[in-house]
Amino acid sequence: MDPMESVPAVVGVNGLTAILVSLACIAVSWWALQNLKLDLFIRHPKGPQGKLLHLLFSVVLGRFVAAFVLEYWGYTQMLKYMF
């Protein structure tokens, strides 16, 4: 098998993994932010704007966590070239 034929498959799997990790981290951050008292910062936390702000916080936090996890995973994959 030509090594160049497997490159698109590896890139596709890496892309799918990044998507799934990002969605999982956003879901976990949504769950974790449920405990945040937004009524201390905004007037109507149960209204549509409050819910949208909660969603945006979740996406931002989830993206940062996913970037950390994926970067860490990449570093661990590089360790095999050390020995």
C-alpha positions as a printed NumPy array, in Angstrom:
array([[  0.   ,   0.   ,   0.   ],
       [  1.32 ,   3.411,  -0.98 ],
       [  1.855,   5.648,   2.095],
       [  0.343,   8.587,   0.215],
       [ -2.975,   6.73 ,  -0.056],
       [ -3.334,   6.582,   3.714],
       [ -2.741,  10.323,   4.235],
       [ -6.331,  11.386,   3.399],
       [ -7.682,   8.711,   5.734],
       [ -5.46 ,   9.897,   8.594],
       [ -6.425,  13.513,   7.983],
       [-10.103,  12.547,   7.919],
       [ -9.849,  10.601,  11.17 ],
       [ -7.987,  13.491,  12.811],
       [-10.685,  15.913,  11.665],
       [-13.473,  13.686,  12.945],
       [-11.661,  13.257,  16.257],
       [-11.259,  17.038,  16.617],
       [-14.962,  17.575,  15.928],
       [-16.042,  14.946,  18.453],
       [-13.648,  16.193,  21.138],
       [-14.815,  19.775,  20.58 ],
       [-18.495,  18.822,  20.851],
       [-17.848,  16.735,  23.959],
       [-15.941,  19.592,  25.623],
       [-18.706,  22.061,  24.767],
       [-21.29 ,  19.681,  26.273],
       [-19.205,  19.265,  29.431],
       [-18.723,  23.016,  29.75 ],
       [-22.497,  23.538,  29.273],
       [-23.116,  21.063,  32.092],
       [-20.493,  22.677,  34.328],
       [-21.826,  26.193,  33.702],
       [-25.317,  25.165,  34.829],
       [-24.069,  25.84 ,  38.351],
       [-23.057,  29.432,  37.49 ],
       [-25.348,  32.107,  38.963],
       [-25.83 ,  34.387,  35.978],
       [-28.428,  36.453,  37.828],
       [-25.521,  38.222,  39.547],
       [-24.337,  39.574,  36.178],
       [-27.392,  39.877,  33.94 ],
       [-30.947,  41.046,  34.563],
       [-32.942,  38.154,  33.091],
       [-30.846,  34.967,  33.066],
       [-33.858,  32.802,  32.13 ],
       [-34.713,  34.929,  29.086],
       [-33.531,  34.22 ,  25.538],
       [-30.57 ,  36.581,  25.813],
       [-29.464,  34.98 ,  29.074],
       [-29.702,  31.509,  27.559],
       [-27.777,  32.639,  24.483],
       [-25.062,  34.119,  26.682],
       [-24.873,  30.825,  28.588],
       [-24.527,  28.96 ,  25.289],
       [-21.804,  31.317,  24.079],
       [-19.891,  30.919,  27.359],
       [-20.144,  27.163,  26.912],
       [-18.838,  27.278,  23.354],
       [-15.899,  29.512,  24.269],
       [-14.945,  27.496,  27.345],
       [-15.453,  24.196,  25.506],
       [-13.286,  25.347,  22.627],
       [-10.429,  26.292,  24.962],
       [-10.66 ,  22.947,  26.752],
       [-10.835,  21.039,  23.45 ],
       [ -7.796,  22.906,  22.123],
       [ -5.889,  21.951,  25.266],
       [ -6.94 ,  18.28 ,  25.017],
       [ -6.096,  18.021,  21.308],
       [ -2.767,  19.772,  21.764],
       [ -1.893,  17.491,  24.671],
       [ -2.871,  14.451,  22.591],
       [ -0.615,  15.67 ,  19.785],
       [  2.293,  16.031,  22.185],
       [  1.78 ,  12.518,  23.498],
       [  1.803,  11.213,  19.93 ],
       [  5.167,  12.913,  19.357],
       [  6.714,  11.09 ,  22.315],
       [  7.035,   7.889,  20.28 ],
       [  9.725,   9.6  ,  18.169],
       [ 11.816,  10.23 ,  21.265],
       [ 12.962,   6.612,  21.676]])
